[in-house]
Amino acid sequence: MKVIDSNLALDKKTSIETSLIKKKGFLYYIKRDFIIYLMLVIPLAYILIFKYGSMYGIQIAFKDYNMFTGLSESTWNNFATFKEIFANPQFYQVVRNTLVLNGLDLIVGFPAPIVLAILINELAFKKFKKISQTILYMPHFLSWVIIGGIVTQLLAPTGMVNSLITRMGGDALPFLTDKLAWVGTYSLVGVWQSAGWGTILYLAAMTGIDKELYEAADVDGAGRLRKIWHITLPGIRPTIAILLILQLGHIMAINFDRPFTLQNNLVMDYGDVISTYVYRVGIQSANFSIGAAVGLFQSVICLIFLVSSNFITKKLGGKGIW
């Protein structure tokens, strides 16, 4: 009876606290946690101004935009801009290049931080582990302008690597002048720049794996590879799924600085992507309607990939991002 009475009293106390919380309005929480809400002002302002506010300019894609008459005075063009870009063979070439380069980043670049994180996690010597992490993180903080200069100095036909090869009696390799070689160089340089930084989330996920699972595996006589396959990888699978969904959502989105700094006139058939095409046609040629239309097309395709990959992941039994 005493146990039942105590449970009833606890339930009554909980219900009273819940009702009191419901009676407290929004202003109560603003006063209580105003410092936290104040810290949210700047990121919210950034998102509203630069993410949602800029969506007003989408109209440019549907108008014959004239920068002198302004956006509101420009006339609607009955989708003439989209008809023009879809009739242009060069547009399909830059779409192909974007998909190929992002596809290589997905195939080569996505598994790289997973493998690297597992290797770092398996290191027993803590000081060496910290030093390795620091060295691997450093390329992420370099600007692509600097990386492009380094790559040119090393891999150009007269660069340091080819000079060393020719001195040893070999033939210079066309790292940056042959189209297919350039694609491989582009992909590997991207892995070098981002793999170390990408290990952070995977290493954080590995810290959440129950250590008793590894101890039980040791008792059962499992080796390192068995523990990685049956404990580590299943433990970080939700993180892998979420990051894979996000990367698939950016399959048509490509940064401007990386291809722009690495491309040259000899490899433009494979190096010209959507971002550089928008810069050249939309900004340098002052054809803003074309640039806005291509950017809108890119965003719609990315949204389709994001929603589809999230749906497929949930159907396969994983956890999506929503």
N, C-alpha and C positions, 0 to 999 in steps of 0.2 A: 504493500500500500504506500509506503514511504517513497519507493522508487517511482511509482505512478504519479504521486503528488508532485515530486520534484520535476518530473518530465512535463507535467501540465503547467507548473509554474514557469519553467524555462520556455515552453512554447508561448505562454501568455506574455512573458517579458519580450520575446522576439517579435511577436505581433505588435506590441506597443511601440517598440523601437522602429519597426517598419512603417507604422502609421505616422510616427513623428517625422521620419525622413520624408515621407510623401508630402506632408504639410509644409515642409521647408521649401521655399521657392528658389528660383535660379539666383536671385540676389544674395541669398544666404551663402551659397557656394562661391560666388564672386568675391564676397567680403572675406570669406575664410581662406580662400586659395588665390587671392588676387595676384600674388607674385607669379604663380604658375601661369595664370591667364595672361599676365603682362608679357611673359616670355614668349607666348604664342602669337603676339601681335605682329612681330616682324616676319616670321615665316608665312603667316596667313596673308599679310599684305603682299609679300612677294608672289605667292601663288595667285592671288586675286588679280594683281596688276599685270604680271608677266605671263601667266598661263591662261587665265580666263579673259582678262581684258584684251589681250592681243587677238582673241578669237573674232573680235569685231572686224578685223582685217581680212577674214576669209572671203568677204564680198569681192575682194580684188580678183579672185579666180573666176568670178561670174560677170565681170564688167570689163569694158574697154578702159582700163584705168589710165588716167592722165594726172600726173603729179601736180600739174599747175592748176587744174580745175578742182582737184580734191576727190576724195572717195565718194562723198554724197552726191556730187554733181556728175560723176562718171556714169555713162549709160550702160544698161544691161546688154549683154551680147548674145543671149540665147544659147549658152553653152559653146560658143564658138572657140573659146580657148581650149576646152577639153577636146573638141573635134580636131583642132590643130595639133595638139601634142600626140593624140592617138594615131594621127596620120603621118607622124614623123618617125622614120625608121631609127633615127638616132636615139629616140626616147626608149625604144625597146632594147637597144644595145646597153644603155646605162642601167636599165632595170635588170637585165641579165647579169651585168657586171656586179651590181649590188647584191643580187641573190647568190652569185658564185662566191664572192669574197666573204659575205656573211655566213654562207654555208660552210666554207672552209674554217672560219672562226668557230663555228659550232662544232664541227667534227674534230678539229685539231685543238682548238683553244679551250673548249668547255671541259674536256676530261683532264687537261693539264693541271689546273689547280687542285683537282681532287687527288690525283696521283701524288702531287707535290705535298699536299697536306698530310696524306697518309705516311709518306716518307719522313716528314718532319716529326710527326707524332710518334713514330717508331724509334726516334733517336733517344738514346739513354743518357748521353752526356748533355746536361742542361745548358752549360755555357756555350757549347758549340751549337746547340739548338737555337739559342737566342741570337747568336751572331749570324747564323744562317738565315733566320727570319728577317733580320734587319737588312742584310745584303739583298735578299730576294724582294723586299718591299721597295727598295730605292728606285728602280726603273719607273715605278708608277708615278713618282713625283717629278719626272723629267717631262718637259714640254715636248710635243711631237716635232716642233721646229728644231729643237736640240737633237732629238733622236734622228730626224731626217738628215741633219748635218753629219752625225756620227756614221749613219749607214752609208751616206754618199762617200765619205772619206775612206771607209773600210772596203766597200764593195763595188765602187765605180771601176770601169775598165782600167784606170790607172791608179786605183786605190791601193791601200796597204796590203790587202789580202791577195789581190791579183799580182801585185808587184812581187810578193813573196813566192807565189806560184811560178811566175815566169823566171825568177832567179833560180828556182829549183829545177828548171828545165821543162815545166809544164806549160799548157796553154791557158791564157786568161779565160775565166768563166764569166758568162754574160748575166750576172746576178740582176742587174738593173736595166739591161737593154733588150734581153729576150723576153717575150711576152709571158710564156709559161714559167720561166725562171723568176720573173718579177712577181708573179702570183704567189709562188712558193716563198720568196723572200718576204713579201708583204705579210703572209700568214705567220711565218716563224718570228718575225720581228714583233708582231702583235702578241704572240705567246710570251716572248721574253719580257715585254713591257707590262703585261697584265697578270701573268700566272701567279707571281708572288703575292700580289695584293689580293687576288681571288682566294687565297688559302685562308684568309682571316675568318670568314664565315664558317668554313668547313672545320677549322681547328676549334672554333667556339662550339660547334655542334658536337664535336668529339668529346669535349669536356663534360657534356651532359650524359654521356653513356655510362651506365652503371659499372663501376670497377669490379663488382662481384662477378659479372659475366666473364671477364677476363680471367679472374681467379678460378672460376669453375672450369673454364676451358683449359687452364694449366693443369688442373687436377685430372682432367680427362685425357691429357697428353696431346692437346692440339698445338700445332706449330704456329708460327707467325702468320703465314699465308692463310691458314684456316681461320684464325681469329679475325684477320682483316676481312675475309670473305663472309663469315657468318655473324660477326659482331659489329665491326666498325662500319662497313658499308650499309647494312640494314639500319644502323643507328643514325646515319646521316642521310638516309634516303629522303625524308621529308624536305630537308634543305636542298638536296639535289633537284627534287621535283619542282620546288618553287623557283629556283634560279633558272632551271631549264625552261619553264613557262615564260619567265620574264625575258630570257634571251630569244625565244621563239617569237615573242611579241615585238622584238626589235629586228626581225629578220629583214625587213625592208628599210629600216632606219640605219644610216651609217654616218659616223662623224665626218666632219669636213676636213679636219686638220691632218689626220693620218693618211688618207689617200692623196691629198693635195701636196703634202710634203714629200711623199715617196714617188709620185708619178712623174713621168717625163714624156716628151713628144713621141718617143719610140714605142711606148706601151699604152698609149691612150685608148687603143681598142679594148683593153682589159682594165685599164686604170681609171677610166672616166666613169664615175658613179653618180647617183642621184644628187648628192650634196654638191659635188663639183659642177654638175650640169646646171643646177639651180643658180649657183654663184656665177657661172659664165654667161648663161642665157638671161637669167632674171635680174642680176645686179649689174654685171659689166655691160650688157647690152641694153639695160634699162627696160627690159620687157617684164615688168613686175607681175602682170597677169599670168604669164606662163610660169614664172617661179612659184606663185601662190597656188596655181592649179596642180603643179607637180608635187608640191609639198602636201597639199590636201589629199591627193591620190595616195601618197606614201603613208600618211597617217591612217587612212581608211584601211589599207591593206594590213598595216601593223595591228590595228584593232581587231580585224578578222582573225589573224594568226593568234593573237593573245586569247581571245574568247574561245577559239577552237581548241587550242592546246590545253587550256584550263578545263574545258568540257571533257576532252579525251582522258586527261589525267584523273579526273574524278570518276569517270566510267571504269577506268582500270583499277580502281580501288585506292588511289592515292588521295592526297589532300591538295586542293587547288588554292589559289590565292584569295578566293571568295566563295 
